Amino acid sequence: MSLTRREFLAAPAALAATSLLPTGLLAAVAAETPALPDLSSWERIRAQFTLDPSYAHFASFFIASHPEPVRAAIDGYRRAMDRNPFHIIEQGLFEDDAHNVPLQVQTEIADYLGGRAQEVCLTGNTTTGLALVYHGLPLQLGDEVLCTTHDHYSHHESIRLATARAGASMRKIKLFDEAATATTESIIDALLKDIGPKTRVVGLTWVHSSSGIRLPIREIASALRARSNPGLVLVVDGVHGIGATDETIATLGCDYFCAGTHKWMFAPRGTGLVWANADNWARLRPTIPSFSDLDQYTAWEQDIVPTSPNNANRMMPGGFHAYEHQWATAAAFAMHKQMGRARVAARIRSLNDQCKAGLAANPKVTLHTPMSGDLSAGLVAFEVAGVKPLDVVKQLLAKRIIASTSPYAITYARLAPSLVNTPEQVERAVRAVREISG
Ligand SMILES: Cc1ncc(COP(=O)(O)O)c(C=O)c1O
């Protein structure tokens, strides 16, 4: 944005106050915030978390425990805001680009995604991102949004609410009967054969929290482009892929990528993002007034509608937020950059491979997650013969192992080995399942 944001949302009283604005407030926060620690070993990485050590935590993907660099960033911003909320937030939001903190967050995220800062919209979670995208799409009477039976409640309901409003329809298809035996080809075939002449949008989930399968989004996107309706839009719920896989998300081939960053990325609770390129942002209609788009604000001042194309900032839900959390998102992405995306993904894959191999060796266990690391990520979904999934989870808890059940009509037990776990803990979990299965 070329114009200073200083004027943005600045009522006359606030404008007068800005001339008194102490400079360098945020620089002082940054100076107080410790540099990233040594993250060269898994032990050091695990030491960043204050998780209760009397449990083995295999449900960290549910919502993040903040690691030390994120806690430090939150604390730094919080202290500063508690000292001087008006100046810190006013400066951080509406100062020129060099001092704009959301822009710094967008820049850090874009670097991880392989995209551009202007392509990143900050949201509060995956759910908000999905709702903003589906409600923003110019759906017409009779259009169809195709999704799958495997998607999350937040995804289905975003589509249902948006299509109902537009007079469009939604249809859910099965990509497979059993995730564990699905292949890239079978998934693509199942999807393509169900795309009809009215299908305008396809909604998919990257890593399914129902079964742990990871859809081959890159291959699916290129098949859709080559063999389906021109202009078809692909929306991806990517929350369990980001931070768990080694992918350049901005080049995956989807049109809209929605994710919470408060799961695998370890960003503060209540943070998320939508990534799309400029053309795809331009085709959306915003739902919530933004506090981050000067054109929208000046158009409002002039009592006209904005004439410039819609963009990621205009889609960013306005109103004030828990900025110490939103702004500390940058620390989580910086931490991931320092750990290394490929290294993180390899570690998660190796722990999950170990978990799957251990469970698969148990004849009483049915694995629902594909064995292949190319079609899975950090979630292992399984059943134990004769024991309900909730009872598996309860019995694991009694052994101080935290697992979870999948929140779907058909539910499975889940273990999600992640950076907070060790191979020894995975072994312990596998052994515990063996004891439960009798
Ligand atoms: C696949 C999937 N999508 C969306 C969500 C909702 O995520 P959020 O809390 O970031 O909205 C979840 C929750 O775990 C999920 O598993």
The ligand as an SDF file (V2000), in Angstrom:
LIG
                    3D

 16 16  0  0  0  0  0  0  0  0999 V2000
   -9.9650  -30.6750    8.9350 C   0  0  0  0  0  0  0  0  0  0  0  0
  -10.3090  -29.5770    9.8890 C   0  0  0  0  0  0  0  0  0  0  0  0
  -10.7500  -28.4160    9.4040 N   0  0  0  0  0  0  0  0  0  0  0  0
  -11.0880  -27.3810   10.2080 C   0  0  0  0  0  0  0  0  0  0  0  0
  -10.9670  -27.4950   11.5770 C   0  0  0  0  0  0  0  0  0  0  0  0
  -11.3170  -26.3150   12.4300 C   0  0  0  0  0  0  0  0  0  0  0  0
  -10.1320  -25.6340   12.7060 O   0  0  0  0  0  0  0  0  0  0  0  0
  -10.1170  -24.1930   13.3640 P   0  0  0  0  0  0  0  0  0  0  0  0
  -10.2680  -24.3650   14.8200 O   0  0  0  0  0  0  0  0  0  0  0  0
   -8.7750  -23.6390   13.0040 O   0  0  0  0  0  0  0  0  0  0  0  0
  -11.2410  -23.4120   12.7720 O   0  0  0  0  0  0  0  0  0  0  0  0
  -10.5130  -28.6960   12.1400 C   0  0  0  0  0  0  0  0  0  0  0  0
  -10.3730  -28.8320   13.6010 C   0  0  0  0  0  0  0  0  0  0  0  0
   -9.5710  -29.5240   14.1260 O   0  0  0  0  0  0  0  0  0  0  0  0
  -10.1930  -29.7600   11.2660 C   0  0  0  0  0  0  0  0  0  0  0  0
   -9.7800  -30.9500   11.7570 O   0  0  0  0  0  0  0  0  0  0  0  0
  1  2  1  0
  2  3  1  0
  2 15  2  0
  3  4  2  0
  4  5  1  0
  5  6  1  0
  5 12  2  0
  6  7  1  0
  7  8  1  0
  8  9  2  0
  8 10  1  0
  8 11  1  0
 12 13  1  0
 12 15  1  0
 13 14  2  0
 15 16  1  0
M  END
$$$$
